[in-house]
Amino acid sequence: MSSKPIIIAPSVFACDFSRIGEEITRIEKAGADWFHVDIMDGHFVDNFTMGPAVTEAIYKVATVPLDVHLMIERPDHFFPRFQPFVRNVTFHVEAPCDTKATARAIRDSGCTAGLAISPPTPFEKVEPFLDQIDLLLVMTVNPGFGGQAFIPETMEKVKAAKKIREQQGLDFHIEVDGGIRPDTARVATEAGANVLVAGTAIFQSQDPVKEIAELRGRE
């Protein structure tokens, strides 16, 4: 298990966008700690979502922090447009930008910096940056679309990150995103994750209070 408190970050990507304000309020009341906001540009991943205007709208309704996940080709250029509305900005190690400089710029802007890694990417790609970030997002599905099945092999990255965090006395969160439900949440937290992103499991639940409690490991 992770030594850090479990944080539940529902993914707004799975909400009913025709009534997004109501959805945010409903799920926050059910026990959300953060909201996870996926940004896709149609280039880095083969899908589009929302931009700064919708992120600002979520910010105006939510009273918990926003955790933005930039699945875009130019996170170094575009993150300042989201910065006023979010607490954490995560970008991909696979993005064609200077990883170290981008993480530093995000931190200098007043946000915490997260780094994401996709399932096919070797863990060694993020290892040099773990002492320069506040959150490591281990994608447990291939990024771009919701509703995919959890990839169990990604837990090796979670375990490796936890080991390095302990060995080096670091303090970054370990977040997982993709196919997270109560059963896979248990697998992820046992491996060392402490931030759980879940979309359809929460927003489409008939009882989101119960769903969030079960994700935390409380029956």
N, C-alpha and C positions, 0 to 999 in steps of 0.2 A: 504493500500500500504506500501511497505518497504520504510524506510527513506534512505536506501543506493541506490546508482546508480545501474541500472540494468546491469548485466554482461551476455553476451551471450557466451556460451561455447559449440560450436558444438562438437558432439561426433564423433571422428575419426572412431569408430567401424562401422559407416554407410557409410564410403567413399568407392570409387572404389580403392581397394588395388593394382590393376595392374598399377595404375598411381598415387600413393599416394602423390608424391611431387607436381604434378599439382593440385590435389584436395586441398591440404593444401593452396597453393598460391591462388587458385580461391576463396575459402571460406574466407580466411583472407581478401582479397580485398573486399569481400562482406560485411564486417563489424564485423567479429568475434573478440571478446575481449580476449578470452582464447581458447585453445583447450583442450577438455576433452578426456583423454586417458584411456580406460578400459583395465585392466589387469586381466585375468582369468586363473586359474591353473587347471581346470578340477576336482578339489576336493571341494573347498569351494562353487563353483557353477558348474553346469553340462555343462560347455562349456570351450573352449580355445580361446584366442585371441593372443596378441603379447607379446613380452618381451622387455628387455632393448635395444636390437639392433634396433628394429623398433622405439622405443621411441627416441633413439638417432638420427635416420634418420629424424623423424618429427622435432626434436629440431633444426637440421641443416637447415631446410627449413623455419620453422615458425619464425616470429619475435615477436609474442605475447606469453605470458606465457603458459606453459603446466600444466594442472591440472590432475594428475594421480590418478586413482581410483583402489585401490588394492582389488580385489575380490579374495583373496588368503588366504590360511590357515596360512601362516607364514609371515605376513607383517613385523614383527619386524626383521626377518632375511633377507628378500629380499629388503626392501625399499632402502638400501644404493646403490643398483645397478641402481636404477632409479634417485637417488638424484642429480647427476650432471646435469641432463637434464630438471628438472622440478622445478616449483615454489612451488606447493602445492602437498602434499602427503596425500591422504585420505585412511583410512582403516576402516574395519567394526567392530562395537562394538560386533558383534557376533563371530568374529575371536577368536580362542583359544590362545590369548596372553595377556600379562599384558597391559591393555588399557592405564593406566596412564604412565607407563614407555615407551611405544611405542610412545605416543604423545610427551613426553618430548624428546626422542631420535631424532624424526623427526625435532622438533624445534631446537635442539642443532646442527643438521647437516646443518642448514641454510635455510631449507624449512619451509613453514607454514604447520600446521598439521590440517587435516580434519578427522572427524569421521562420518561414514555412518551408517544409521539404515534402515533395511529392513521392508517392510510393516507389517509382522506378529509380529515384536518385540515391546514390550511396550515402550513407550517414557521414562519411568522411568529408563531404562537401560542406556540411554545417559545423563540423567540429572546431575549425579554427576561429569561429565567431561566437562561441557559446559564452565567452567572458565579456562580450560586448552587447548582449541583448538581455531583455527582461522576460522574454517568452519564446519558447520553441513550439511551433505548431507542426505536429506530425500528422500529415494527411493520411487518413485510414481508408480513403477511396481516392480514385483519380479525380483531380479538381475539375470543376466546371458544371456538374449537374448533381442535383439532390436525389435522394431515394436509392442510392447505390448500396451494395452489400459491403460490409466491413471486411477489410483485408487483414487477416490475423498476422501475417508475416511482418506487418509494420510495427508490431509490438517490440521487435528486436531493437528498433531505433529508440523507442521510449525507454527501454531498459538501459541502452547504451548512454542515453542522455542523463538518466537518473544517476548512473554510476559516475559519470564525469562530474556532475553537479556535486555529488557527495565527496569525491576525491579532491576536487579543487576548491571546495567551500563556496560554490556559486549559489545564486538564489533565484534563478529564472523559473518561471512557470513552465510546465509541460502540458500542452493542450493537444487534444485529439479531435478530429473533425471527419465525420463520414460514417454512416451506418451505426451511429451510437444509439443504443437502446439499453434497457436495464442489464441484459446479459452481457453485451459487449462493453458496457461501461464498467462492469465488474472486472472484466479482463484487463481493460485499460488502466484502471486505478491500481490493480494489483501489480501491473508492470511499472507504475510510477507516475502516471498522468494525474493531474489535479484539476485541469480545466476541461470540461466536457461540453462540446458543441453538439447540439441535437436540434434537428429541424422538424421533420415530419412527426417524429416521435412525440414532440411536445405540442406543436401547433395543431396537429390533426387529432390529438387525443381528446376523448370525451371527458377526461378528468385530468387536466394538466397538473393540478396540485399533487395528485397521486403519482403521476408520471415523473415529476421532478423529484419527489421524495424517493422513488424507486431508483432513479438515476444516482442519487446521492448514496444509495445503499441502505435506505431506511424503508422498511416494509410498511 
